[in-house]
């Protein structure tokens, strides 16, 4: 099974007139020393109604910090 997930970029407008700037809504003011943000997703699967976990998958990825 393949599972794709994305977070669409949304912006907040700051300022007025010609000084108006679009700033990403999901933003940080610093970057880890490695230059990468680390993400981890854990999926537990079940095919029964008793919620017994039959399988689990962990996916780890990184994203470069951008300005």
N, CA, C and O of each residue as an XYZ file, in Angstrom:
268
protein
N       0.845     -1.163      0.000
C       0.000      0.000      0.000
C       0.898      1.236      0.000
O       1.938      1.255      0.659
N       0.501      2.240     -0.724
C       1.255      3.489     -0.784
C       0.410      4.597     -0.169
O      -0.777      4.723     -0.466
N       1.027      5.389      0.682
C       0.326      6.474      1.367
C       1.120      7.755      1.171
O       2.274      7.838      1.591
N       0.522      8.744      0.544
C       1.154     10.043      0.348
C       0.443     11.079      1.192
O      -0.780     11.052      1.327
N       1.206     11.983      1.754
C       0.629     13.043      2.571
C       1.347     14.349      2.260
O       2.573     14.384      2.156
N       0.586     15.409      2.113
C       1.172     16.723      1.874
C       0.463     17.755      2.735
O      -0.694     17.579      3.117
N       1.168     18.823      3.029
C       0.571     19.955      3.740
C       0.558     21.119      2.754
O       1.620     21.631      2.401
N      -0.616     21.545      2.304
C      -0.656     22.639      1.335
C      -0.166     23.941      1.972
O      -0.462     24.224      3.133
N       0.576     24.718      1.210
C       1.097     25.989      1.705
C      -0.037     26.996      1.770
O      -0.772     27.192      0.802
N      -0.169     27.632      2.931
C      -1.137     28.704      3.113
C      -0.376     29.920      3.630
O       0.619     29.776      4.339
N      -0.837     31.105      3.282
C      -0.117     32.323      3.624
C      -0.969     33.271      4.457
O      -2.198     33.264      4.380
N      -0.280     34.090      5.258
C      -0.889     35.169      6.020
C      -0.320     36.458      5.441
O       0.881     36.538      5.179
N      -1.153     37.452      5.240
C      -0.692     38.729      4.718
C      -0.386     39.657      5.883
O      -1.211     39.839      6.778
N       0.817     40.248      5.865
C       1.251     41.155      6.922
C       1.671     42.482      6.302
O       2.320     42.503      5.256
N       1.308     43.569      6.932
C       1.670     44.888      6.427
C       0.572     45.494      5.575
O      -0.476     44.888      5.349
N       0.841     46.714      5.107
C      -0.129     47.432      4.283
C       0.564     48.059      3.082
O       1.767     48.319      3.104
N      -0.209     48.294      2.048
C       0.300     48.969      0.852
C       1.439     48.207      0.194
O       1.370     46.992      0.009
N       2.510     48.958     -0.164
C       3.650     48.350     -0.847
C       4.502     47.491      0.081
O       5.324     46.704     -0.389
N       4.315     47.632      1.392
C       5.083     46.838      2.352
C       4.379     45.531      2.719
O       4.796     44.826      3.638
N       3.315     45.223      1.992
C       2.553     44.014      2.245
C       3.393     42.783      1.890
O       3.976     42.710      0.808
N       3.447     41.814      2.818
C       4.213     40.589      2.590
C       3.332     39.378      2.823
O       2.463     39.382      3.695
N       3.567     38.343      2.036
C       2.905     37.057      2.255
C       3.867     36.179      3.040
O       4.986     35.930      2.591
N       3.445     35.712      4.199
C       4.281     34.886      5.067
C       3.640     33.504      5.171
O       2.433     33.400      5.389
N       4.433     32.439      5.017
C       3.862     31.098      5.160
C       3.246     30.921      6.545
O       3.846     31.302      7.550
N       2.049     30.343      6.593
C       1.343     30.151      7.854
C       2.083     29.168      8.752
O       2.130     29.361      9.967
N       2.655     28.128      8.180
C       3.434     27.159      8.919
C       4.889     27.580      8.797
O       5.545     27.264      7.805
N       5.394     28.284      9.791
C       6.738     28.844      9.696
C       7.445     28.760     11.042
O       6.809     28.625     12.087
N       8.752     28.840     10.996
C       9.553     28.873     12.210
C      10.531     30.027     12.103
O      10.769     30.568     11.023
N      11.087     30.386     13.235
C      12.055     31.481     13.209
C      13.483     30.968     13.383
O      14.411     31.762     13.529
N      13.665     29.650     13.368
C      15.009     29.089     13.465
C      15.053     27.750     12.731
O      14.026     27.193     12.343
N      16.265     27.260     12.557
C      16.468     25.988     11.872
C      17.389     25.141     12.748
O      18.329     25.676     13.335
N      17.147     23.838     12.850
C      18.051     22.990     13.631
C      19.484     23.079     13.086
O      19.667     23.357     11.901
N      20.489     22.850     13.918
C      21.889     22.933     13.460
C      22.193     22.040     12.253
O      23.090     22.354     11.470
N      21.468     20.947     12.095
C      21.706     20.047     10.959
C      21.204     20.644      9.641
O      21.578     20.178      8.565
N      20.356     21.676      9.726
C      19.771     22.256      8.506
C      18.581     21.471      7.993
O      18.080     21.749      6.903
N      18.115     20.486      8.767
C      17.010     19.629      8.346
C      15.968     19.514      9.454
O      16.306     19.422     10.634
N      14.698     19.520      9.058
C      13.615     19.178      9.978
C      13.359     17.699      9.817
O      13.294     17.197      8.695
N      13.213     16.991     10.927
C      12.969     15.553     10.883
C      11.497     15.269     11.171
O      10.913     15.858     12.081
N      10.898     14.365     10.392
C       9.504     13.987     10.549
C       9.396     12.473     10.676
O      10.192     11.726     10.108
N       8.391     12.038     11.435
C       8.179     10.612     11.636
C       6.677     10.349     11.646
O       5.921     11.051     12.318
N       6.251      9.336     10.898
C       4.838      8.951     10.830
C       4.737      7.474     11.176
O       5.436      6.647     10.591
N       3.869      7.141     12.123
C       3.655      5.753     12.514
C       2.210      5.381     12.180
O       1.269      6.018     12.654
N       2.050      4.352     11.366
C       0.716      3.891     10.966
C       0.474      2.507     11.553
O       1.263      1.587     11.335
N      -0.607      2.364     12.290
C      -1.026      1.065     12.821
C      -2.235      0.605     12.017
O      -3.171      1.377     11.805
N      -2.221     -0.642     11.571
C      -3.278     -1.177     10.723
C      -4.101     -2.227     11.451
O      -3.570     -3.011     12.237
N      -5.388     -2.237     11.186
C      -6.271     -3.282     11.688
C      -7.338     -3.567     10.640
O      -7.721     -2.682      9.874
N      -7.809     -4.794     10.612
C      -8.898     -5.156      9.693
C     -10.078     -5.731     10.463
O     -11.006     -6.282      9.871
N     -10.038     -5.600     11.781
C     -11.118     -6.132     12.616
C     -11.778     -4.996     13.391
O     -11.224     -3.902     13.501
N     -12.959     -5.264     13.924
C     -13.691     -4.246     14.671
C     -13.245     -4.138     16.131
O     -13.656     -3.213     16.831
N     -12.409     -5.071     16.599
C     -11.961     -4.996     17.990
C     -10.737     -4.093     18.164
O     -10.207     -3.973     19.268
N     -10.293     -3.465     17.087
C      -9.172     -2.518     17.077
C      -7.833     -3.146     17.429
O      -6.908     -2.436     17.824
N      -7.709     -4.454     17.296
C      -6.435     -5.113     17.546
C      -5.464     -4.764     16.414
O      -5.773     -4.966     15.239
N      -4.307     -4.248     16.770
C      -3.328     -3.850     15.763
C      -2.696     -5.102     15.153
O      -2.124     -5.935     15.856
N      -2.814     -5.211     13.844
C      -2.279     -6.368     13.134
C      -0.921     -6.085     12.523
O      -0.106     -6.991     12.351
N      -0.683     -4.830     12.199
C       0.570     -4.467     11.566
C       0.868     -3.000     11.848
O      -0.040     -2.219     12.131
N       2.130     -2.633     11.771
C       2.533     -1.253     12.013
C       3.658     -0.898     11.052
O       4.481     -1.743     10.702
N       3.685      0.353     10.633
C       4.734      0.814      9.730
C       5.190      2.184     10.183
O       4.366      3.042     10.500
N       6.491      2.398     10.218
C       7.065      3.688     10.591
C       7.835      4.252      9.409
O       8.653      3.562      8.800
N       7.566      5.507      9.092
C       8.258      6.186      8.002
C       8.911      7.434      8.574
O       8.254      8.245      9.227
N      10.209      7.584      8.326
C      10.937      8.773      8.756
C      11.471      9.480      7.532
O      11.922      8.841      6.581
N      11.419     10.823      7.557
C      11.909     11.610      6.435
C      12.457     12.925      6.959
O      12.249     13.263      8.124
N      13.147     13.663      6.120
C      13.674     14.971      6.490
C      13.316     15.994      5.409
O      13.058     15.643      4.258
N      13.308     17.257      5.810
C      13.038     18.352      4.883
C      14.044     19.461      5.160
O      14.217     19.868      6.309
N      14.711     19.955      4.112
C      15.666     21.044      4.282
C      14.955     22.312      4.727
O      13.832     22.587      4.302
N      15.609     23.077      5.578
C      15.071     24.381      5.970
C      15.243     25.335      4.785
O      16.278     25.330      4.119
N      14.224     26.149      4.533
C      14.302     27.120      3.454
C      13.972     28.494      3.990
O      13.315     28.633      5.022
N      14.429     29.497      3.287
C      14.147     30.881      3.702
C      13.043     31.455      2.864
O      12.657     32.608      3.056
